[in-house]
């Protein structure tokens, strides 16, 4: 299939919305840098607001928008896999962490969602809403698929994942300062386990070593959660 045939398969609306999305994200990155990487102006948040406003003005339903930008959505998977590059570059340090690092990830991966769902049980939320929170600390592609399997709401899960990542990065500085945690390994494991991809992006800003450990935590926690949760619901649900 040549390029001309490929272009013919793409609609004008799809090209338009992909262009708008890329432009909005580029503008969001500029705003983020302009405000000195203030987490309140994170590109994901600002970009989503910009796209939402454009969608409202143009009267474009969300479901139509998701169809138009499906190629971008598909890239979430490869981008997540690409995080293995810094993981490989720091493999000796990660290997040295051994079982202790793995234990930290497992404990954090269990405690974070259980605390969140524990708060929800204090209020009158439906079961699908509660189930959607269980995947809050894993990256979006895994969270959406896992939530769908266990009976949650994928769209809500995606939103909770983003909010969790942003809040985790926001409070990480305060927590690291209060606990006097200056170990790049511990910081990376914490950010990757709790704040997934957004936390990992922040970890890479701190340093290569912190980013590598955060990537490890992101991958391990995501894979274990995606495997264990459906199994638990199949056996005991």
N, C-alpha and C positions, 0 to 999 in steps of 0.2 A: 504494500500500500504506500503510495507516494504522499508527499506533504499536501498536495492539492486535494487529494481524497480525504485526508484527515481533517483539513480545514473545513471541508464541506459538511463533515459530520458534526461540527460545532456550530451551535446556533448563535445568532447575533446577540441575543439576550445573555447567553452564557459568557461570551467574550466580554460583553459590557460589564457584567457583574464580577467577573474575575479581575478585570482591570480596576474596577471601583474598589474591590476588596484589597488588592495589592497597594493601591494608592492610599487607602485609609490606613493600612498597617504601616506604610512608610511614613505617613504623617504622624501616626501615633508614636513611632520610634523617635522621630524628631522632637516631639513634645516631651517624651520621656527624658531624652538627653538634655533638653533645654531646662528642665526642672531638676537637673543634677541627679538623675536616676531615683527620684522620689517614688517609692512603691505605689503611692496613691495615683500616680500617673503611668502605671504599668501599661505597656502597649496592648496587652490583651484586653484590659478594661477600657482604655480610651478607644481602641479600634472597634470594640463591640458597640460602644455608645455611638460612634460615628456611623457604623453600618446600620444600627437600629434607627437612627434619625433619618438616614437616606431611605431606608425601607419604608418608614412611615410617610415621608414626603412623597415618595413615588408610588405608594399604595401597593407595595410588593409583599405578598404573604410570606411568612417565614418558611413554609414548606417549599414554595417556589424558589426562594433564595438558596435553600439547601441543595436543591436539584441543580441550580445554575453553577454553584461552586463545588460540585462534587469532586472535580479533579484536585482541588486544594485539600479537601477533606481526606481524600485518599492518601495524600502525602504525609498525614500524621503518622502512619505506620512506619514508612521508611525513615522519617526523621527520628523517631524513637529508637529505631535500630541503630542509627548513626551514632547514638550516644555511646556505643560500644568502643568507638575510636579512642576517646580519652581514657576509657576503662582499660584498654589494652596497653596504652602508653604508660600507665601507672601500675601495671599488673604485679610487679614485685612488691610494692608497698601494700597493695590490697591482699596479696597472698600472705604477707607477714601478719596481717590482722587476724587471719584464720577464723577459728570458730567464735572468737569473742565478737568480731565484727558481725558475723552472721547472727549471733544471739541477740545483739542490739537491734538489728533490723527486724527480727521475728517479734521481739517484745514490743517494739514501737509499732509495728504493723498491726498487732492485736489490740494494743491499748488505745490507740488513736480513734479507730472507728467505734469501739465499744463505749468510750467516754461520750462520743457524739450521740450515739443512739440512746445511751442512758438518759441524756438530757431530753431527748425527744419523747421518751416514755412518760415524762412528767406532764406532757401536754397531749391533747386529743388529736394526734396526727394519724392518718391512715397507715396501714401496713406498707403499701407501696412506697410511701414517702420515707418511712423508717428504713426500708431496705435500700433505698437510693443513697442513703448516707453511708452505708457500709463500705462503699468503694471510694470514699472521699479522698483518700491519701494515695491513690494510684493514678497514673497518667491517663488522660482522657480516652484514648482508643480502647484501652483495657477496661476502664471504668464503664464505658457505654455498653460494651459487649457483655461484661460480667453482670451488670445491673439488669440487663434484658433477660439473662438466663435465670436469675434468682427471683424475678417478678417485680422488679422496681421500675422506675421511670427513667429511661436513658437520658432524656433531655434535662431532667432535674439533676441527675447524677453529674452530667457535664458541668452544669452551673455550680454545683457544690464543690466539684474538683477545683474549679478556677478560684472560687472564694477561699477555699482551704489553702491553696498555694499562696495566694496574696497575703492572707492573714498570717500564715506561717513565716513568710519572709519579713513581714512588718514587725512581728514580735520576736523574731530570732535575735536581733541585735540586743534587745533588752534582756532576753533570757541569757544569752551568752555573757553579757556584762554582769548580771546579777550572780550567775553561777561561776564567774571568772573562768569561763571555758575559752581557752585560746588554742586548743589542740585542733589543728586543721582536720584531722581524721574524725574526731567527734562531731565537729561542726558539719562536715560533709555528710556523715551518716544521719544526723538529725534532720538536716534540710532535705535530703533525698527521701528519707522514710516518711516524713510528715507532709512535706510540701511538693513532692514529686517533681515534675519537669520545671515548674516555676522556681522551686527551691534550688534545683540543680543549676539553672541558669544563674541564679544569685551566687551559688557556690563557685562556679567557674569565674565569676568576677572577683571573688576573694582570692582564689589561687588555683593552680593546676591540681595540686594534691587534694585540696578540698573538693574540687569539682569531680575528681576521679572517684573519691569515696561516696560522694553524693550520687554519682551515676550508678555505682554498684548498688547502693541502697534503693534507688529508684527501680532498677531492673529486678533485683531480688524480691523486693516487697510487691511489685506489680505482678510478677509471675506467680509467686506463692498465693497472693490474694485471688488472682484469676483462676487458680486451680483449686484451692482449698474451699472457697466460698460455695461454688456450685456443688462440690462433693458433699459438703455439710448439709446443704439444703436437699440434696437428693436422698441422703441417708436419714435425716432427722426432720426434714421439712414436711 
